[in-house]
């Protein structure tokens, strides 16, 4: 199989495949073609890629015409002017964000290509090495704490100095998935007093394991079973409005004493739940910091603006977007490793059709020969049509 790496377009400094992973793919008998300048933003030179065994081409068209599988991170931009060159035999692999943006993958579908979006990889042990969402979430949890520490008027650790004792910052992390747990661990390492809240009872042991204290609200002791709060993939489910109202009321008192709040709650394919209302923000400490990691899907506060840092009263709210841009080297290292393992799963020999008996390939395949393959996207499309006709 011939792999073509496209140069990213726009502000991103990341690259989909590092020279190290290109060398690994070449050793696995893949042929790799790289667009010149693909690694310039990270100081990966064209020579680095040729030393890894890749062949260089200057244009998108040359890469597409020569390759079987087209690889990139933000293909929505890098393929914007060259999607017309795609043929039905092509495989397309990148971060397509299909659950929140259906326009681009529908364009790909019209080209009758086979497109894969690793954001849809199932949460199973065999897929962990390919799990791009976990990689991004790990970086997001870390960056959230670093950004909060930078914005805060306080330091995070306790310090006993000749000038007096400086009390540690109080941090609350809302949501204990990969991002939330990484945020807990990072804030704890920096010396903060860390607490975390998640509606899923199963996360409490995980919260404790990273050095934080789980917050248990009264509403957690209702008649609902713990599994009612999560789906089959262990993600939090969308809750009833009554539950959300009780949750917000109970959290108001908790938030009032915190210096930093990091929100991570998101539901795949749906708007982020509103955890913090305007009235709750008004009752928070002066100079409190909120870092909203769900900004791209609507935000966990009523006032979050994606990619912006705003003030609401005396509270600062930062809507983090594209966390990979903050630490592009390690972001590229992680995502490249995820993609190389996925490419290896596709196999060395090019066949007429992907191996849809493999659940990882089946669930990540968006479209194939003009048909939408992903069950998640089929369900989402059906629900959207029902709403439009209702």
SERO-4910 file (N, C-alpha, C, O; in steps of 0.05 Angstrom, whole numbers):
BEGIN
 pado doro    nc1    nc2    nc3   cac1   cac2   cac3    cc1    cc2    cc3    oc1    oc2    oc3
  Unk    A     17    -24      0      0      0      0     18     25      0     37     26     15
  Unk    A     10     44    -16     25     69    -19     12     91     -3    -12     97     -6
  Unk    A     27    103     15     16    123     33     26    151     25     49    155     19
  Unk    A      7    170     24     14    197     17      8    216     40    -15    218     48
  Unk    A     29    230     49     26    249     71     24    277     60     42    287     47
  Unk    A      1    291     65     -3    318     56      7    338     76      7    334    100
  Unk    A     16    361     66     25    383     83      0    396     94    -20    401     80
  Unk    A      0    402    120    -23    415    133    -26    443    124     -6    457    118
  Unk    A    -51    453    123    -57    480    114    -69    495    138    -85    483    152
  Unk    A    -62    520    142    -73    535    164    -54    540    186    -29    540    181
  Unk    A    -64    544    210    -47    551    232    -35    528    247    -17    532    264
  Unk    A    -43    503    242    -33    481    257     -3    477    252      7    481    230
  Unk    A     11    470    273     40    465    271     46    435    273     69    426    273
  Unk    A     25    419    274     28    390    277     31    377    250     26    388    229
  Unk    A     40    352    251     43    336    227     31    308    232     34    298    255
  Unk    A     19    296    212      4    271    216     23    247    219     17    228    233
  Unk    A     46    248    206     66    226    209     94    238    213    103    254    196
  Unk    A    107    231    234    134    241    239    154    224    223    147    202    214
  Unk    A    178    234    218    199    217    204    203    190    218    208    170    204
  Unk    A    203    190    244    207    165    259    186    144    252    192    121    247
  Unk    A    161    153    250    139    134    243    138    128    214    130    106    206
  Unk    A    148    146    197    151    140    169    171    117    165    166     99    150
  Unk    A    193    119    180    214     98    179    202     71    187    208     50    176
  Unk    A    185     71    208    172     47    217    154     35    196    154     11    192
  Unk    A    139     52    182    121     43    161    136     31    138    128     11    126
  Unk    A    158     45    131    175     35    109    186      7    116    187    -11     99
  Unk    A    194      3    141    204    -23    150    182    -44    149    188    -68    147
  Unk    A    156    -35    150    134    -54    148    125    -59    119    104    -70    113
  Unk    A    142    -50    100    138    -54     71    118    -35     59    108    -41     37
  Unk    A    112    -13     72     95      8     59    113     26     43    136     30     49
  Unk    A    102     37     21    115     59      7    103     85     17     79     88     18
  Unk    A    121    104     23    111    130     35    120    153     17    143    156     10
  Unk    A    100    170     11    105    194     -5     98    218     12     76    219     24
  Unk    A    115    238     13    111    261     31    112    287     15    130    290     -2
  Unk    A     93    304     20     93    330      6    116    347     18    119    349     42
  Unk    A    131    360      1    153    377     10    144    398     30    123    411     26
  Unk    A    159    401     51    152    421     71    132    411     92    123    427    108
  Unk    A    124    386     91    103    376    109    111    379    138     94    383    155
  Unk    A    137    376    144    146    378    172    160    403    180    171    405    202
  Unk    A    158    424    162    173    448    168    166    462    194    184    473    207
  Unk    A    141    461    202    132    475    226    144    463    251    146    477    272
  Unk    A    153    438    249    165    425    272    195    420    268    208    405    282
  Unk    A    206    433    247    234    430    240    241    402    232    264    393    235
  Unk    A    221    387    222    227    362    208    232    369    179    214    377    164
  Unk    A    257    366    171    264    374    143    256    353    123    251    330    130
  Unk    A    256    361     98    251    342     76    272    320     77    267    297     70
  Unk    A    297    327     84    318    308     86    313    287    107    319    263    104
  Unk    A    300    296    130    293    277    151    274    256    140    277    232    147
  Unk    A    255    264    123    236    245    112    249    227     91    242    203     90
  Unk    A    267    237     75    280    220     55    299    200     69    301    177     60
  Unk    A    311    209     91    328    190    106    311    168    118    321    146    123
  Unk    A    286    174    124    268    154    135    257    135    114    244    115    120
  Unk    A    263    141     89    255    123     67    232    133     50    222    119     33
  Unk    A    224    158     54    201    169     39    211    182     13    234    189     10
  Unk    A    192    184     -6    197    198    -31    182    225    -30    159    225    -21
  Unk    A    194    246    -39    182    273    -37    168    280    -63    177    274    -85
  Unk    A    145    294    -61    131    306    -83    123    335    -75    118    340    -51
  Unk    A    121    352    -94    115    380    -88     86    387    -84     80    403    -67
  Unk    A     68    375    -99     40    383    -98     21    362    -87     28    338    -86
  Unk    A     -2    372    -79    -24    354    -70    -31    334    -92    -34    310    -86
  Unk    A    -33    344   -116    -41    326   -139    -21    303   -143    -29    281   -148
  Unk    A      5    309   -141     25    288   -144     22    267   -122     24    243   -127
  Unk    A     18    277    -97     14    258    -75    -10    240    -79     -9    216    -76
  Unk    A    -32    253    -87    -57    238    -90    -56    219   -114    -65    196   -112
  Unk    A    -44    228   -136    -42    210   -160    -24    186   -155    -29    165   -167
  Unk    A     -5    188   -137     14    167   -132      6    148   -110     15    125   -109
  Unk    A    -12    157    -92    -17    142    -67    -43    127    -68    -61    133    -83
  Unk    A    -45    107    -50    -70     93    -45    -85    104    -21   -110    107    -22
  Unk    A    -70    112      0    -82    122     24    -71    150     29    -47    154     30
  Unk    A    -89    170     32    -82    198     36    -84    204     66   -106    200     77
  Unk    A    -63    213     78    -62    217    106    -57    247    113    -41    260    100
  Unk    A    -72    257    133    -68    284    142    -83    287    168    -99    270    175
  Unk    A    -79    309    182    -94    314    206   -120    329    199   -142    319    203
  Unk    A   -116    354    189   -140    371    183   -144    370    152   -139    390    138
  Unk    A   -154    348    143   -158    344    114   -179    362    102   -180    367     78
  Unk    A   -197    372    120   -217    390    111   -205    415     97   -216    426     79
  Unk    A   -181    422    106   -167    445     95   -147    437     74   -145    450     53
  Unk    A   -131    416     80   -110    409     61   -121    397     35   -107    397     15
  Unk    A   -145    386     36   -158    375     12   -178    394     -1   -191    387    -21
  Unk    A   -180    418     10   -202    436      2   -201    441    -29   -222    441    -41
  Unk    A   -178    445    -40   -176    451    -68   -168    427    -85   -168    429   -110
  Unk    A   -163    405    -73   -154    382    -88   -171    357    -85   -164    335    -93
  Unk    A   -195    360    -72   -213    338    -69   -222    327    -96   -229    303    -98
  Unk    A   -221    343   -116   -229    335   -143   -210    314   -155   -217    300   -174
  Unk    A   -186    312   -144   -167    292   -154   -171    264   -142   -158    245   -151
  Unk    A   -187    262   -122   -191    236   -109   -207    217   -127   -225    226   -142
  Unk    A   -200    192   -126   -213    171   -142   -225    150   -123   -217    148   -100
  Unk    A   -244    134   -133   -257    114   -116   -238     94   -103   -245     82    -83
  Unk    A   -214     90   -114   -196     71   -102   -181     82    -77   -168     67    -63
  Unk    A   -184    108    -73   -168    120    -51   -180    115    -23   -204    114    -20
  Unk    A   -162    111     -4   -169    111     24   -161    139     35   -139    149     28
  Unk    A   -178    151     51   -172    177     63   -172    174     93   -192    163    104
  Unk    A   -151    183    107   -149    179    136   -141    205    149   -120    216    143
  Unk    A   -157    215    168   -151    239    182   -172    246    203   -191    231    206
  Unk    A   -168    268    217   -186    277    237   -209    292    224   -206    316    218
  Unk    A   -231    279    218   -252    290    202   -275    302    218   -293    315    207
  Unk    A   -275    297    245   -295    308    263   -324    302    252   -340    321    251
  Unk    A   -330    278    245   -355    272    231   -380    275    248   -402    281    237
  Unk    A   -378    272    275   -402    274    291   -411    303    295   -434    308    303
  Unk    A   -394    322    289   -401    350    293   -401    366    267   -411    389    266
  Unk    A   -390    355    246   -388    369    220   -391    349    198   -373    333    192
  Unk    A   -415    349    185   -420    328    165   -415    338    136   -417    322    118
  Unk    A   -409    363    133   -406    374    106   -383    362     91   -385    354     67
  Unk    A   -360    360    104   -336    351     90   -337    321     83   -331    313     61
  Unk    A   -346    305    102   -347    276     96   -368    270     75   -365    250     61
  Unk    A   -388    286     73   -408    282     51   -396    289     24   -403    277      4
  Unk    A   -377    308     24   -362    314     -1   -344    290     -8   -343    283    -32
  Unk    A   -331    279     12   -315    255      7   -332    232     -4   -323    217    -21
  Unk    A   -355    229      7   -373    207     -1   -381    210    -31   -384    190    -45
  Unk    A   -384    235    -39   -391    239    -68   -369    230    -86   -373    223   -109
  Unk    A   -344    231    -76   -321    222    -92   -319    192    -92   -302    180   -105
  Unk    A   -336    178    -76   -337    149    -73   -311    137    -62   -304    114    -67
  Unk    A   -296    154    -47   -272    144    -34   -280    129     -9   -303    129      0
  Unk    A   -260    115      3   -264    102     29   -251    120     50   -226    122     50
  Unk    A   -266    132     67   -256    151     87   -257    139    115   -277    127    123
  Unk    A   -235    143    130   -234    134    158   -229    157    176   -212    175    171
  Unk    A   -244    158    198   -241    178    219   -234    165    245   -252    153    257
  Unk    A   -209    166    254   -201    152    278   -214    163    304   -212    150    325
  Unk    A   -229    185    302   -244    194    326   -266    174    333   -277    175    355
  Unk    A   -274    157    314   -295    138    318   -285    111    328   -301     92    330
  Unk    A   -259    108    333   -248     83    342   -262     73    367   -265     89    386
  Unk    A   -270     48    368   -284     38    392   -265     37    416   -241     34    413
  Unk    A   -276     39    440   -260     39    464   -256     10    473   -269      0    492
  Unk    A   -238     -4    459   -232    -31    466   -201    -33    469   -187    -17    459
  Unk    A   -192    -53    483   -164    -56    489   -147    -57    464   -126    -44    463
  Unk    A   -156    -71    444   -140    -75    420   -137    -48    405   -118    -46    388
  Unk    A   -154    -29    410   -153     -4    395   -138     19    410   -136     41    400
  Unk    A   -128     13    433   -116     34    449    -93     48    436    -89     72    438
  Unk    A    -77     33    421    -54     46    407    -62     64    384    -45     79    374
  Unk    A    -88     63    377    -98     80    354   -117    101    364   -128    116    347
  Unk    A   -121    104    390   -142    121    401   -133    150    401   -121    160    420
  Unk    A   -140    164    380   -132    192    378   -146    210    398   -135    230    407
  Unk    A   -171    203    405   -186    220    425   -172    219    452   -171    239    466
  Unk    A   -162    195    460   -147    193    485   -122    210    484   -114    222    504
  Unk    A   -108    209    461    -84    225    458    -90    255    461    -76    269    476
  Unk    A   -110    264    447   -118    292    449   -127    300    477   -121    321    487
  Unk    A   -143    282    489   -153    287    516   -130    289    536   -131    305    555
  Unk    A   -110    272    533    -87    273    551    -74    300    550    -67    312    571
  Unk    A    -70    310    526    -57    336    522    -75    358    532    -66    378    544
  Unk    A   -102    355    528   -121    376    537   -121    379    567   -121    401    577
  Unk    A   -121    356    581   -121    357    610    -97    371    621    -99    387    640
  Unk    A    -74    364    610    -49    377    618    -49    407    612    -44    424    630
  Unk    A    -57    414    587    -56    442    579    -76    459    595    -71    483    600
  Unk    A    -99    447    602   -119    462    618   -107    472    644   -112    495    651
  Unk    A    -92    456    657    -80    464    683    -58    485    678    -56    504    693
  Unk    A    -42    481    658    -21    500    652    -33    528    645    -23    548    654
  Unk    A    -54    528    629    -67    553    622    -80    566    646    -78    590    649
  Unk    A    -92    550    663   -105    561    687    -84    573    706    -88    594    717
  Unk    A    -61    559    709    -40    569    726    -29    596    716    -22    613    731
  Unk    A    -28    598    689    -18    623    677    -38    646    681    -29    669    685
  Unk    A    -64    640    680    -84    661    683    -89    669    712    -98    691    718
  Unk    A    -85    650    730    -92    654    758    -76    676    771    -52    680    765
  Unk    A    -88    690    790    -73    710    806    -58    697    829    -42    710    843
  Unk    A    -62    670    833    -49    655    854    -30    635    843    -33    627    820
  Unk    A    -10    626    859      5    603    851    -10    578    860    -29    580    876
  Unk    A     -3    555    849    -18    531    856     -9    517    882    -26    509    897
  Unk    A     17    515    887     25    500    912     25    517    937     25    542    935
  Unk    A     24    504    960     28    519    985     58    524    988     74    507    981
  Unk    A     64    548    998     92    555   1003     95    569   1030     80    587   1036
  Unk    A    113    559   1045    119    572   1071    144    589   1067    166    578   1064
  Unk    A    141    615   1068    163    633   1062    168    652   1086    152    653   1105
  Unk    A    189    666   1085    196    686   1105    175    708   1106    171    721   1127
  Unk    A    161    712   1084    140    732   1083    113    722   1091     93    736   1090
  Unk    A    112    696   1099     86    684   1107     80    660   1090     94    653   1071
  Unk    A     58    647   1098     50    622   1084     31    629   1062     11    643   1066
  Unk    A     36    618   1038     19    621   1015      2    596   1013     12    574   1011
  Unk    A    -24    600   1014    -42    577   1014    -45    565    986    -44    580    966
  Unk    A    -49    539    984    -51    526    957    -77    533    943    -97    539    956
  Unk    A    -77    533    917   -101    538    902   -119    514    904   -110    491    906
  Unk    A   -145    519    904   -165    498    904   -176    494    876   -187    512    863
  Unk    A   -172    469    866   -179    463    838   -202    443    838   -202    423    852
  Unk    A   -222    448    821   -243    428    817   -243    420    787   -245    438    770
  Unk    A   -242    394    782   -244    384    755   -271    371    751   -278    353    767
  Unk    A   -286    380    731   -312    369    726   -312    350    702   -308    359    679
  Unk    A   -314    325    708   -312    304    688   -286    289    692   -264    301    692
  Unk    A   -288    263    695   -265    246    701   -259    226    679   -254    202    685
  Unk    A   -260    235    654   -250    219    632   -220    222    630   -207    229    650
  Unk    A   -209    216    607   -180    218    603   -170    246    609   -151    250    623
  Unk    A   -184    266    597   -176    294    601   -178    303    630   -160    315    641
  Unk    A   -200    295    643   -204    303    671   -184    291    690   -174    304    707
  Unk    A   -178    265    686   -159    252    703   -131    263    699   -115    265    718
  Unk    A   -124    270    674    -98    282    669    -97    310    681    -76    318    692
  Unk    A   -119    324    681   -120    351    694   -116    348    724   -101    363    736
  Unk    A   -129    328    736   -126    323    765    -97    317    771    -85    328    790
  Unk    A    -85    299    756    -57    291    761    -38    314    758    -19    317    774
  Unk    A    -42    331    738    -24    353    733    -27    374    755     -7    385    764
  Unk    A    -51    381    762    -56    400    784    -44    390    810    -33    406    826
  Unk    A    -47    364    815    -36    353    840     -6    355    840      6    361    860
  Unk    A      7    349    817     36    351    815     46    379    820     68    383    830
  Unk    A     30    399    813     37    427    817     30    437    845     36    460    851
  Unk    A     19    419    861     15    426    889    -12    437    897    -15    445    920
  Unk    A    -31    436    879    -58    446    886    -74    426    902    -67    402    903
  Unk    A    -94    435    915   -114    418    929   -135    411    907   -149    429    898
  Unk    A   -137    386    900   -153    379    877   -177    361    884   -174    342    899
  Unk    A   -200    369    874   -224    353    876   -236    349    848   -230    365    830
  Unk    A   -252    328    845   -263    323    819   -291    312    822   -298    299    842
  Unk    A   -308    318    802   -335    309    802   -342    296    775   -335    306    754
  Unk    A   -355    273    776   -366    260    753   -391    245    761   -392    233    782
  Unk    A   -411    245    743   -436    231    749   -433    201    749   -450    187    760
  Unk    A   -412    191    737   -408    162    736   -394    152    761   -371    159    766
  Unk    A   -408    136    776   -397    126    802   -371    110    798   -354    110    816
  Unk    A   -368     98    775   -344     81    770   -319     97    768   -297     86    770
  Unk    A   -321    123    765   -297    140    762   -284    147    789   -262    158    790
  Unk    A   -298    142    811   -288    152    837   -261    140    845   -244    154    855
  Unk    A   -258    114    840   -232    102    846   -210    113    828   -187    116    837
  Unk    A   -217    120    803   -197    131    785   -189    159    795   -165    167    793
  Unk    A   -208    174    805   -202    201    815   -183    199    838   -163    214    840
  Unk    A   -188    181    856   -171    177    880   -143    169    871   -123    177    883
  Unk    A   -141    152    850   -116    141    841    -97    162    831    -72    158    831
  Unk    A   -107    185    822    -90    207    812    -86    229    833    -75    250    826
  Unk    A    -94    224    857    -88    242    879   -109    263    885   -104    281    900
  Unk    A   -133    260    873   -154    280    877   -175    267    896   -176    243    900
  Unk    A   -193    284    906   -215    275    923   -241    276    907   -248    298    897
  Unk    A   -256    254    905   -281    255    890   -303    271    906   -306    268    930
  Unk    A   -317    287    891   -340    302    902   -365    285    898   -371    276    875
  Unk    A   -380    280    918   -405    264    916   -428    282    924   -430    291    947
  Unk    A   -445    288    904   -468    305    909   -492    288    918   -493    264    914
  Unk    A   -511    301    932   -534    287    942   -550    274    920   -562    252    924
  Unk    A   -550    285    896   -565    274    874   -553    247    865   -567    232    851
  Unk    A   -528    242    872   -516    216    865   -529    193    881   -525    170    874
  Unk    A   -544    200    902   -556    179    919   -585    175    913   -600    164    929
  Unk    A   -594    183    888   -622    179    882   -626    150    873   -609    133    876
  Unk    A   -649    145    861   -656    117    854   -644    107    828   -646     84    821
  Unk    A   -630    125    814   -618    117    789   -595     98    793   -580    101    812
  Unk    A   -592     79    776   -569     61    777   -545     75    765   -549     91    746
  Unk    A   -521     69    774   -497     82    763   -495     80    733   -486     98    720
  Unk    A   -502     56    722   -499     52    694   -518     70    677   -515     72    653
  Unk    A   -538     82    690   -556     99    676   -542    125    667   -552    140    650
  Unk    A   -519    130    679   -505    155    673   -484    151    651   -470    171    644
  Unk    A   -481    127    640   -460    123    620   -471    104    598   -489     88    603
  Unk    A   -459    106    574   -468     89    552   -449     65    550   -432     60    567
  Unk    A   -453     49    530   -438     24    527   -409     29    522   -392     11    527
  Unk    A   -401     53    514   -373     60    509   -361     74    533   -338     84    531
  Unk    A   -375     74    556   -366     86    581   -366    117    581   -356    129    599
  Unk    A   -377    129    560   -380    158    559   -405    166    575   -424    150    577
  Unk    A   -404    190    587   -428    199    601   -451    203    581   -447    213    559
  Unk    A   -475    195    590   -499    199    574   -511    226    579   -507    239    600
  Unk    A   -527    235    560   -542    260    563   -563    255    585   -577    234    584
  Unk    A   -565    273    604   -583    270    627   -608    286    624   -610    304    608
  Unk    A   -628    279    640   -654    293    639   -650    322    649   -631    328    664
  Unk    A   -668    339    642   -667    367    651   -670    369    681   -658    386    694
  Unk    A   -686    351    692   -690    351    721   -664    345    735   -657    357    755
  Unk    A   -649    325    725   -624    317    737   -604    340    734   -590    346    754
  Unk    A   -603    353    711   -584    375    706   -590    398    726   -572    410    736
  Unk    A   -615    404    730   -623    425    748   -614    419    777   -604    437    791
  Unk    A   -618    395    786   -609    387    813   -579    388    815   -568    396    835
  Unk    A   -566    380    793   -536    380    793   -526    408    795   -507    413    810
  Unk    A   -537    426    780   -528    454    780   -532    467    808   -515    482    818
  Unk    A   -555    461    820   -561    472    847   -540    461    867   -531    477    884
  Unk    A   -534    435    866   -516    424    885   -487    433    881   -472    436    900
  Unk    A   -480    438    856   -453    447    849   -447    476    856   -424    483    859
  Unk    A   -468    492    858   -464    521    863   -448    526    888   -430    542    888
  Unk    A   -455    511    909   -440    515    934   -412    504    932   -393    516    944
  Unk    A   -408    483    917   -381    472    914   -363    491    899   -340    496    906
  Unk    A   -374    503    878   -358    521    861   -350    547    875   -330    559    869
  Unk    A   -366    555    895   -362    581    908   -335    583    922   -325    605    927
  Unk    A   -323    560    929   -298    561    944   -273    555    927   -251    553    937
  Unk    A   -277    551    901   -255    542    883   -241    565    869   -254    584    861
  Unk    A   -215    562    866   -199    582    852   -198    576    822   -198    594    805
  Unk    A   -197    550    815   -196    542    787   -216    519    783   -217    500    798
  Unk    A   -231    521    761   -250    500    753   -243    492    725   -241    509    707
  Unk    A   -240    466    720   -234    456    693   -258    438    686   -263    418    699
  Unk    A   -271    445    664   -295    429    656   -287    413    631   -275    423    612
  Unk    A   -295    388    631   -287    370    609   -311    354    598   -307    336    581
  Unk    A   -335    360    606   -358    343    600   -367    347    571   -373    369    562
  Unk    A   -368    325    556   -378    326    528   -392    300    522   -386    279    534
  Unk    A   -410    301    503   -425    277    494   -421    275    464   -429    293    449
  Unk    A   -409    253    455   -404    250    426   -428    255    409   -449    243    412
  Unk    A   -425    273    390   -446    279    371   -468    298    380   -487    303    366
  Unk    A   -465    308    405   -485    326    416   -473    350    429   -449    350    435
  Unk    A   -488    372    433   -477    395    446   -468    389    474   -480    372    488
  Unk    A   -447    402    483   -437    398    510   -458    405    531   -472    425    527
  Unk    A   -460    390    553   -480    397    574   -472    423    588   -448    428    592
  Unk    A   -491    438    595   -486    463    610   -484    457    640   -504    453    653
  Unk    A   -460    457    650   -455    451    678   -455    476    695   -462    475    719
  Unk    A   -447    499    683   -444    523    699   -461    545    686   -455    554    663
  Unk    A   -481    555    699   -498    576    689   -488    603    697   -469    606    712
  Unk    A   -500    624    686   -492    651    692   -496    657    722   -479    670    735
  Unk    A   -518    647    733   -523    652    762   -502    638    779   -494    648    800
  Unk    A   -492    615    770   -471    601    785   -444    616    783   -429    617    803
  Unk    A   -439    627    760   -414    643    756   -414    667    775   -393    675    785
  Unk    A   -437    679    779   -439    703    796   -433    697    825   -426    715    840
  Unk    A   -437    672    833   -432    665    861   -404    653    866   -398    645    888
  Unk    A   -388    653    845   -361    642    848   -342    663    860   -348    687    861
  Unk    A   -318    654    868   -298    672    880   -289    693    860   -289    688    836
  Unk    A   -282    716    870   -270    736    852   -244    726    842   -228    713    856
  Unk    A   -239    731    816   -214    723    803   -212    693    798   -191    682    792
  Unk    A   -235    679    801   -235    650    795   -230    646    765   -237    663    749
  Unk    A   -219    623    758   -212    616    731   -228    591    723   -229    572    737
  Unk    A   -241    593    699   -255    569    688   -241    563    661   -240    580    643
  Unk    A   -231    539    659   -221    529    633   -240    509    622   -245    488    634
  Unk    A   -252    515    599   -274    499    588   -262    483    564   -257    494    543
  Unk    A   -259    457    569   -248    440    548   -270    430    528   -263    417    508
  Unk    A   -295    436    534   -316    429    516   -325    452    498   -347    451    487
  Unk    A   -308    472    496   -316    497    481   -324    491    452   -342    503    442
  Unk    A   -309    473    439   -314    467    411   -342    456    406   -353    459    384
  Unk    A   -354    443    426   -381    432    422   -402    448    437   -423    437    444
  Unk    A   -397    473    442   -416    490    454   -409    500    482   -420    520    491
  Unk    A   -391    486    496   -382    495    522   -398    485    545   -422    480    542
  Unk    A   -385    483    568   -399    474    593   -410    497    609   -423    493    630
  Unk    A   -404    522    601   -416    545    614   -435    559    595   -434    555    571
  Unk    A   -451    577    606   -470    592    589   -456    613    572   -468    623    553
  Unk    A   -432    620    579   -419    643    566   -393    636    551   -381    654    539
  Unk    A   -385    611    550   -360    603    537   -360    611    508   -380    608    494
  Unk    A   -337    621    499   -333    627    471   -309    612    461   -287    615    472
  Unk    A   -313    595    441   -291    578    432   -267    594    422   -270    612    406
  Unk    A   -244    586    432   -219    599    425   -214    626    437   -195    640    429
  Unk    A   -231    635    456   -229    661    468   -227    660    498   -236    640    510
  Unk    A   -215    680    510   -214    683    539   -230    708    546   -223    730    538
  Unk    A   -252    704    561   -269    727    567   -272    730    597   -265    712    612
  Unk    A   -284    752    605   -290    756    633   -320    759    637   -333    774    622
  Unk    A   -331    745    657   -359    748    664   -359    757    693   -355    740    711
  Unk    A   -365    782    697   -362    793    724   -332    792    731   -315    803    717
  Unk    A   -326    779    753   -298    777    762   -286    750    755   -263    744    763
  Unk    A   -301    733    740   -291    706    733   -281    706    705   -293    717    687
  Unk    A   -258    693    701   -246    690    674   -252    663    663   -247    642    676
  Unk    A   -263    662    638   -270    637    625   -254    634    600   -255    651    582
  Unk    A   -239    612    597   -223    607    574   -235    583    559   -237    561    570
  Unk    A   -242    587    534   -253    565    517   -231    553    500   -226    562    478
  Unk    A   -218    533    511   -195    521    497   -204    507    471   -224    493    471
  Unk    A   -189    512    450   -195    500    424   -169    490    412   -149    504    414
  Unk    A   -169    467    398   -146    456    385   -122    455    404   -102    469    400
  Unk    A   -124    439    424   -103    437    444    -76    427    433    -55    432    444
  Unk    A    -78    414    410    -53    404    398    -35    427    390    -11    423    387
  Unk    A    -46    451    385    -30    473    377    -11    483    399      9    496    394
  Unk    A    -18    478    424     -2    487    447     24    472    449     45    483    455
  Unk    A     23    446    444     47    429    447     49    412    421     45    388    422
  Unk    A     56    424    399     54    410    373     74    387    370     67    367    356
  Unk    A     97    388    383    116    366    380    105    340    392    104    319    379
  Unk    A     97    341    418     86    317    430     59    310    419     51    286    419
  Unk    A     43    330    410     18    324    397     23    307    372      9    287    367
  Unk    A     42    316    356     48    302    331     59    274    337     52    254    323
  Unk    A     75    272    358     87    246    365     65    226    372     66    203    364
  Unk    A     45    235    388     23    217    396      4    210    373     -2    187    369
  Unk    A     -4    231    358    -23    226    337    -11    210    314    -24    193    302
  Unk    A     14    215    308     28    200    288     30    170    295     26    153    278
  Unk    A     36    165    320     36    137    329      9    124    327      7    101    318
  Unk    A    -12    139    334    -39    128    331    -45    121    302    -55    100    296
  Unk    A    -38    139    283    -45    135    255    -28    113    243    -38     98    226
  Unk    A     -2    111    251     14     89    239      3     62    247      3     44    230
  Unk    A     -7     59    271    -18     33    279    -44     28    265    -50      5    259
  Unk    A    -59     49    259    -84     44    244    -77     36    215    -90     19    204
  Unk    A    -58     50    203    -50     42    176    -40     13    175    -47     -1    157
  Unk    A    -25      5    195    -16    -23    196    -39    -42    198    -38    -64    186
  Unk    A    -60    -34    212    -84    -51    214    -97    -54    186   -108    -76    180
  Unk    A    -97    -33    170   -109    -35    144    -95    -56    126   -108    -68    109
  Unk    A    -69    -60    131    -55    -82    117    -37    -71     95    -41    -49     85
  Unk    A    -17    -87     89      2    -80     68    -10    -82     40     -5    -65     23
  Unk    A    -25   -103     35    -36   -108      9    -62    -92      5    -80    -93     21
  Unk    A    -63    -77    -17    -87    -62    -24   -108    -81    -35   -103    -96    -54
  Unk    A   -132    -80    -23   -154    -97    -33   -177    -80    -42   -177    -56    -38
  Unk    A   -196    -92    -55   -218    -77    -66   -236    -65    -44   -250    -45    -49
  Unk    A   -236    -77    -21   -253    -68      0   -239    -72     27   -224    -91     31
  Unk    A   -243    -54     46   -232    -58     73   -243    -83     86   -264    -93     78
  Unk    A   -229    -92    106   -238   -116    121   -259   -107    142   -252   -102    165
  Unk    A   -284   -107    133   -305    -97    151   -313   -118    172   -330   -113    189
  Unk    A   -300   -141    172   -304   -160    194   -289   -151    219   -294   -160    241
  Unk    A   -269   -133    215   -254   -122    238   -270    -98    249   -276    -79    235
  Unk    A   -278   -100    275   -295    -79    286   -282    -52    287   -296    -32    285
  Unk    A   -256    -50    289   -242    -24    289   -245    -11    261   -252     13    259
  Unk    A   -240    -26    240   -242    -15    213   -271     -9    207   -277     12    195
  Unk    A   -289    -26    214   -318    -22    208   -329      3    222   -343     19    209
  Unk    A   -322      7    247   -333     30    262   -320     56    255   -332     77    259
  Unk    A   -296     56    245   -282     81    238   -287     89    209   -281    111    201
  Unk    A   -297     71    193   -301     77    165   -326     94    162   -348     85    169
  Unk    A   -323    118    152   -346    136    148   -361    128    123   -386    125    124
  Unk    A   -347    126    101   -360    121     76   -344    102     58   -319    101     60
  Unk    A   -357     88     40   -344     69     22   -361     66     -3   -384     57     -1
  Unk    A   -350     73    -26   -363     70    -52   -391     84    -52   -410     74    -63
  Unk    A   -391    108    -41   -415    124    -42   -436    118    -21   -458    129    -22
  Unk    A   -429    101     -1   -448     95     20   -436    102     47   -412     98     52
  Unk    A   -453    112     65   -445    118     92   -444     91    107   -464     76    109
  Unk    A   -421     85    118   -417     59    131   -420     61    162   -432     43    174
  Unk    A   -410     82    174   -410     84    203   -438     83    215   -456     98    207
  Unk    A   -442     64    233   -469     61    246   -476     86    262   -499     94    263
  Unk    A   -455     98    275   -460    123    290   -471    145    272   -490    159    280
  Unk    A   -459    148    249   -468    169    230   -495    163    218   -511    181    213
  Unk    A   -500    138    213   -526    130    203   -548    137    223   -569    147    216
  Unk    A   -543    130    249   -562    136    270   -566    166    273   -588    176    276
  Unk    A   -544    181    273   -545    210    275   -561    222    252   -577    241    257
  Unk    A   -556    212    228   -571    223    205   -601    217    207   -617    234    199
  Unk    A   -608    193    216   -636    186    219   -650    204    239   -673    213    234
  Unk    A   -637    209    262   -648    226    282   -652    255    272   -671    268    278
  Unk    A   -632    264    256   -634    291    245   -657    294    226   -671    314    226
  Unk    A   -662    273    210   -684    273    191   -711    273    206   -730    286    198
  Unk    A   -712    257    228   -737    256    244   -744    283    256   -767    291    256
  Unk    A   -723    298    265   -727    324    276   -737    344    255   -755    360    260
  Unk    A   -725    341    231   -733    360    209   -761    355    200   -775    374    191
  Unk    A   -770    330    201   -798    324    191   -819    326    213   -843    326    208
  Unk    A   -810    329    238   -829    330    261   -844    357    261   -860    362    278
***
